[in-house]
Amino acid sequence: MSLRDTLAEIVDGVEGALAAFIMAYDGIAIDEFITGAAEFDLQLLVAEYATVLAEVKRAVEVIKVGGLEEVAITTSQVRVCLQCLGNDLFVALVVAKDGNFGKGRHLLRLKSIELARELA
């Protein structure tokens, strides 16, 4: 299965999901699957969150509390789950505020293993 197919499977499996991205910590998208309409640039949103995630990752390393696995960000319009795929990449799922974020987190966690294997 291709990366895009896996991202599509995640988005299609979650009510209210808007997009899924595989990104590097520098904000460059490796692959993406976008569905539905948003009132803002989804790719820009996740690219900006990449900077935040890189800072959180550095803080976790300095404090030595283990490896960073997941970060969730909630705004008034969307919820974003960022799941680490290793040292250089992460997968992000963007869900509308009224979507099924719990199922999205669960599915993202399951599929992140598959994605990390495909990227290795």
C-alpha atoms as one frame of an Amber mdcrd trajectory, in Angstrom:
protein
   0.000   0.000   0.000   1.364   3.453  -0.848   1.802   6.226   1.705  -1.066
   8.195   0.174  -3.337   5.134   0.300  -2.586   4.721   3.999  -3.273   8.419
   4.645  -6.545   8.150   2.696  -7.530   5.115   4.755  -6.974   7.095   7.948
  -8.963  10.128   6.749 -11.785   8.029   5.295 -12.021   6.043   8.529 -12.638
   9.050  10.771 -15.837  11.079  10.777 -14.959  14.742  10.346 -11.352  14.166
   9.253 -10.135  16.858   6.868  -6.601  15.758   6.017  -3.583  13.663   6.903
   0.035  14.555   6.202   3.438  12.961   6.510   5.880  15.765   7.193   9.448
  16.402   8.185  10.165  18.529  11.233  11.288  21.315   8.904   7.704  21.596
   7.590   8.236  19.926   4.216   5.372  17.604   3.267   6.403  14.109   2.176
   2.865  13.086   1.246  -0.677  14.185   1.994  -4.323  13.340   1.575  -6.771
  16.242   1.818 -10.529  15.915   1.667 -13.346  18.295   2.413 -13.180  22.038
   2.527 -11.521  24.097   5.195 -11.628  27.843   5.682  -7.816  27.940   5.901
  -4.735  26.349   4.340  -4.420  22.908   5.946  -0.891  22.338   4.642   0.259
  25.671   6.087  -1.347  24.806   9.425   0.564  21.536   9.693   3.797  23.104
   8.420   3.574  25.694  11.209   2.824  22.975  13.761   6.000  21.194  12.577
   7.991  24.042  14.114   6.115  23.673  17.395   6.601  19.915  17.367  10.345
  20.289  16.746  10.594  22.563  19.801   8.615  20.139  21.961  10.844  17.291
  20.738  13.971  19.255  21.726  12.525  20.003  25.169  11.700  16.336  25.728
  15.269  15.388  24.773  16.803  18.006  27.107  14.634  16.932  30.037  15.299
  13.232  29.241  11.781  11.949  29.841  11.831   9.491  26.935  11.097   9.836
  23.251   8.312  12.065  22.018   5.393  10.016  20.690   2.347  12.243  20.239
   1.134  15.824  20.556  -2.483  16.980  20.240  -3.491  20.572  19.536  -7.070
  21.798  19.806  -8.351  25.086  18.422 -11.854  26.475  18.119 -12.179  24.954
  14.611 -10.016  21.825  14.443  -8.142  19.230  16.430  -4.764  18.041  15.216
  -2.965  14.898  16.305   0.759  14.731  15.545   2.254  11.222  15.812   6.038
  10.810  15.568   7.343   8.343  12.995  10.976   8.495  14.043  13.683  11.112
  14.364  12.872  13.008  11.173   9.184  12.560  10.315   5.717  12.719  11.805
   2.172  12.084  10.637  -0.569  14.632  11.306  -4.322  14.137  11.268  -6.577
  17.203  11.103 -10.138  16.656  12.317 -13.013  19.160  12.429 -13.885  20.211
  15.974 -17.096  18.154  15.895 -15.403  15.103  14.318 -14.470  11.838  16.016
 -11.042  12.820  17.340 -10.747   9.810  19.656 -11.140   7.375  16.789  -8.708
   9.472  14.769  -6.019   9.256  17.457  -6.531   5.522  17.747  -6.402   4.890
  14.001  -3.411   7.200  13.603  -1.516   5.318  16.301  -2.241   1.985  14.612
  -1.355   3.193  11.130   1.790   5.038  12.242   3.483   1.669  12.675   2.633
   0.783   9.073   3.737   4.206   7.826   7.061   4.022   9.699   7.700   0.601
   8.153   6.918   1.914   4.650   9.280   4.850   5.173  12.185   2.749   6.474
